[in-house]
Amino acid sequence: MAALVSCCFGCCGDNNRDHVTLKEMPTVQLDTHHMGTDVVIVKSGRRICGTGGCIANAPLHQNKSYFEFKIQSTGVWGVGVATRKGNLNQIPMGRDPHSLVLRQDGTVFHNNEEKNRLPANSLPQEGDIVGVTYDHVELNLYLNGKNMICPASGIRGTVYPVVYVDDSAILDCQFSDFYHPPPQGYQKILFEQQIF
């Protein structure tokens, strides 16, 4: 019996030569290596302030991704997706083919073209939660859990969640533990190793 107990606790055999160390998966957060020069990232990579943009540290590899932003303080801001080629110092984003973003005025821009607009009387305010879904074709927006039926598309390549701020705006990013459940079929961003 004692041999069985000690074996269960890893004391038998060749001192755990077959032991496999599990690698802890990284946390999705804002990437301080890919941000504008005047951006400040705090709260463990979840809050952005200052001036400029920042992408997350995980690309959107899976078919249907969901993430959220909470508007802590209003000002100039935008949320959406961007490639690593996006200019994170140029505010507002959405002026080039490398970003597709919802701006604080309710417009969705890509390549300097308005792709869509939030419904009237649906502009996000301080304290609101903006949800974003992306399925490699279309970006959709949610305000406090409600689908805004405001699809936009056009961006190509490997994209990352992006957020930008200016004029005293402060936004918090939620890449897990969401305020609102993701729409059916969508889930939090997974690192490539988690998909396979």
C-alpha positions as CSV (number, residue, x, y, z in Angstrom):
1,M,0.0,0.0,0.0
2,A,2.8,2.4,0.9
3,A,4.4,1.7,-2.5
4,L,1.2,2.5,-4.3
5,V,0.8,5.8,-2.4
6,S,4.3,6.8,-3.0
7,C,4.0,5.9,-6.7
8,C,0.8,8.1,-7.0
9,F,2.8,11.0,-5.7
10,G,5.5,10.6,-8.4
11,C,8.1,8.8,-6.3
12,C,8.4,5.6,-8.3
13,G,10.3,4.8,-11.4
14,D,13.2,6.9,-12.7
15,N,12.4,9.9,-10.6
16,N,9.8,11.4,-13.0
17,R,11.8,10.9,-16.2
18,D,8.5,10.8,-18.2
19,H,7.2,13.9,-16.4
20,V,5.9,16.5,-18.9
21,T,6.1,20.1,-17.8
22,L,2.9,21.9,-18.9
23,K,3.6,25.2,-20.5
24,E,1.4,28.0,-19.2
25,M,-0.4,29.8,-22.1
26,P,0.2,33.5,-22.3
27,T,-2.5,36.0,-21.5
28,V,-4.1,38.0,-24.2
29,Q,-3.4,41.7,-23.5
30,L,-2.3,44.9,-25.1
31,D,1.2,44.5,-26.6
32,T,3.6,47.2,-25.4
33,H,6.0,46.3,-28.3
34,H,3.3,47.4,-30.8
35,M,1.9,50.7,-29.6
36,G,2.1,54.4,-30.4
37,T,5.0,56.4,-29.0
38,D,2.7,58.4,-26.7
39,V,0.6,55.6,-25.5
40,V,0.5,54.4,-21.8
41,I,-0.6,50.8,-21.0
42,V,-1.4,50.0,-17.4
43,K,-3.5,47.4,-15.4
44,S,-1.6,44.4,-16.6
45,G,-1.9,45.3,-20.3
46,R,-5.7,46.0,-20.1
47,R,-6.0,49.8,-19.9
48,I,-4.9,52.3,-22.6
49,C,-4.5,56.1,-22.1
50,G,-2.3,58.8,-23.6
51,T,-2.3,59.4,-27.4
52,G,-2.1,56.7,-30.0
53,G,-3.0,53.1,-30.7
54,C,-2.0,49.6,-29.6
55,I,-2.7,46.2,-30.9
56,A,-3.1,43.0,-28.7
57,N,-0.4,40.4,-28.4
58,A,-2.5,37.7,-30.1
59,P,-3.7,37.6,-33.7
60,L,-7.2,36.5,-34.6
61,H,-6.4,33.0,-36.0
62,Q,-9.6,31.3,-35.0
63,N,-12.8,31.5,-37.1
64,K,-14.9,33.5,-34.7
65,S,-13.4,35.9,-32.1
66,Y,-15.0,38.1,-29.5
67,F,-13.5,40.9,-27.3
68,E,-14.7,43.9,-25.4
69,F,-13.8,47.5,-24.5
70,K,-15.1,49.5,-21.6
71,I,-15.1,53.3,-22.0
72,Q,-13.7,54.5,-18.7
73,S,-13.4,58.1,-19.9
74,T,-14.6,59.7,-23.1
75,G,-12.6,61.6,-25.6
76,V,-11.3,60.5,-29.0
77,W,-11.1,56.8,-29.3
78,G,-11.6,53.8,-31.6
79,V,-11.7,50.0,-31.5
80,G,-11.6,47.3,-34.0
81,V,-9.0,45.2,-35.8
82,A,-5.6,46.1,-37.5
83,T,-2.6,44.5,-39.1
84,R,0.9,45.1,-37.7
85,K,1.4,47.5,-40.6
86,G,-1.2,49.9,-39.1
87,N,0.2,53.3,-38.1
88,L,-0.4,53.4,-34.3
89,N,0.7,57.0,-34.1
90,Q,-1.9,58.3,-36.6
91,I,-5.2,59.2,-34.9
92,P,-7.9,58.5,-35.9
93,M,-7.2,55.0,-37.3
94,G,-9.2,53.6,-40.2
95,R,-7.5,55.9,-42.7
96,D,-5.4,53.2,-44.4
97,P,-6.0,49.6,-45.6
98,H,-4.4,48.3,-42.3
99,S,-7.2,49.1,-39.9
100,L,-10.9,48.7,-39.6
101,V,-12.3,50.6,-36.6
102,L,-15.4,52.0,-34.9
103,R,-14.7,55.6,-34.0
104,Q,-16.2,57.5,-31.0
105,D,-18.6,59.3,-33.3
106,G,-20.3,56.0,-34.3
107,T,-18.7,55.7,-37.7
108,V,-16.8,52.6,-38.9
109,F,-13.8,53.4,-41.1
110,H,-11.4,51.4,-43.3
111,N,-9.0,52.7,-45.9
112,N,-10.4,56.3,-45.3
113,E,-13.9,55.2,-46.3
114,E,-16.9,55.1,-44.0
115,K,-18.0,51.4,-44.1
116,N,-21.0,51.7,-41.7
117,R,-22.4,53.7,-38.9
118,L,-24.0,52.8,-35.6
119,P,-27.8,53.4,-35.4
120,A,-29.0,56.8,-34.4
121,N,-29.1,57.3,-30.6
122,S,-26.6,54.5,-30.1
123,L,-23.3,56.3,-29.5
124,P,-21.2,54.7,-26.8
125,Q,-20.9,56.8,-23.7
126,E,-18.7,56.6,-20.6
127,G,-19.3,53.3,-18.8
128,D,-20.6,51.5,-21.9
129,I,-19.2,48.2,-23.1
130,V,-18.4,47.9,-26.8
131,G,-18.2,44.3,-28.0
132,V,-16.5,43.3,-31.2
133,T,-16.9,40.1,-33.2
134,Y,-14.7,39.2,-36.1
135,D,-14.9,36.1,-38.4
136,H,-12.1,36.8,-40.9
137,V,-14.6,38.5,-43.2
138,E,-16.9,40.7,-41.2
139,L,-16.5,42.9,-38.1
140,N,-19.7,43.4,-36.0
141,L,-20.3,45.6,-33.1
142,Y,-22.3,45.2,-29.8
143,L,-23.2,48.0,-27.4
144,N,-23.8,46.7,-23.8
145,G,-24.5,43.3,-25.2
146,K,-26.9,44.4,-27.9
147,N,-26.1,43.7,-31.6
148,M,-25.9,47.1,-33.4
149,I,-26.4,45.4,-36.8
150,C,-23.5,47.4,-38.1
151,P,-21.3,45.0,-40.1
152,A,-18.1,46.2,-41.8
153,S,-15.5,44.4,-43.9
154,G,-12.6,45.0,-46.2
155,I,-9.4,44.4,-44.2
156,R,-7.0,41.7,-45.4
157,G,-4.2,39.7,-43.8
158,T,-3.5,38.7,-40.2
159,V,-5.3,41.1,-37.9
160,Y,-5.2,41.9,-34.2
161,P,-7.6,43.7,-31.9
162,V,-6.7,47.4,-31.9
163,V,-7.7,50.3,-29.7
164,Y,-6.6,54.0,-29.9
165,V,-7.2,57.0,-27.6
166,D,-6.6,60.7,-27.5
167,D,-8.1,63.8,-25.8
168,S,-8.2,62.2,-22.3
169,A,-10.0,59.0,-23.4
170,I,-9.3,55.9,-21.3
171,L,-10.5,52.4,-22.4
172,D,-10.2,49.0,-20.7
173,C,-9.9,45.9,-22.8
174,Q,-11.5,42.6,-22.0
175,F,-10.1,39.6,-23.8
176,S,-11.7,37.1,-21.3
177,D,-14.1,37.3,-18.3
178,F,-16.5,39.3,-20.4
179,Y,-19.1,41.8,-19.2
180,H,-21.6,40.2,-21.7
181,P,-21.6,36.7,-23.1
182,P,-20.1,36.3,-26.6
183,P,-22.7,35.8,-29.4
184,Q,-23.4,32.2,-30.2
185,G,-20.4,30.6,-32.0
186,Y,-17.9,33.2,-30.9
187,Q,-15.3,32.9,-28.2
188,K,-12.4,34.6,-26.5
189,I,-9.2,35.0,-28.5
190,L,-7.1,31.9,-28.5
191,F,-3.4,31.7,-29.1
192,E,-2.5,29.6,-32.1
193,Q,-1.2,26.7,-29.8
194,Q,-4.6,26.6,-28.1
195,I,-6.5,26.1,-31.4
196,F,-4.9,22.8,-32.3
